[in-house]
Amino acid sequence: MKLHALLTAATLSAGLCAGTASAQITGKVTLDGKAPEPEQVNMAADAKCAAAHPDPVMDESIVAGENGELANVVVSISAEGKELKGEAPKEPAVLDQVGCQYTPHVLAMMVGQDFVVKNSDPFLHNVHSLALDNPAFNFGQPNKDPGKKMTNSIKVTERFVIKCDVHPWMISHVNVFEHPFFAVTKEDGTFSIPTKGLEDGSYTLEIWHEKLAAEPITQEIEVKDGKATIEEIKIMADAAEARADDAAGEGDVKLVSAEAEACKTSGGACCAKKAEGAAQVAKSN
Ligand SMILES: [Cu+2]
């Protein structure tokens, strides 16, 4: 079965400027189309959760700004036939529970990185990992808790969900990589992948979103002098609905395109070479 997924007008330019800011793969992910109205999370089942939020709490499965800036998209790279490696960060990846929500909602970390789950709420949550490839865990945190460092608990690459069995709306998506070349988009849709230790060359950019690109969208990029700038990556706002249609056998794959443009840097005009980006629509069976 084919997935509906759209990646349009991805403008890609390889940075060719020497002596500019630190080396990174940067870009921005936005929605093509209007974001669906987020649903309100109903925390009425637990008065302590409801009391923590004077304002309505919105579902975080699609967090988009006024101009479609898409947060919580995981952007990473891979290279065919090449194993990307790097040292795991010394500081642990941290997941917190605040007002009956996981923070962050989408977490990216490295194999071998320590993992800490905190509880900032003065009442019970349980932390239930649904990992299949990594050792799963399931423990309660009855009160505020700075968390214990779990060492060597994240062993292999995997995307998995952590949920709270007390509060069924509490979900966090953990994305584990074998290398440090990944980032999660911020509220303004931007991302910045560090490239320290990365050889220049051709790579595949992988773009994952829990609802709109659950089968990651890919795009070829060129990294030059440790840099690549992807001006805009667009994801179809109704990709999730389209996928549901497709599951019913009525779908088709939508437009995909990418174009190249010379880049600008803080240092001024530069970068003559244009690089062509090729976007692919993810497929699933
Ligand atoms: Cu909970």
Residues whose N, C-alpha, C, O or C-beta is under 5 A from the ligand:
A	BS01	CU	L124 H125 N126 C164 V166 H167 M170
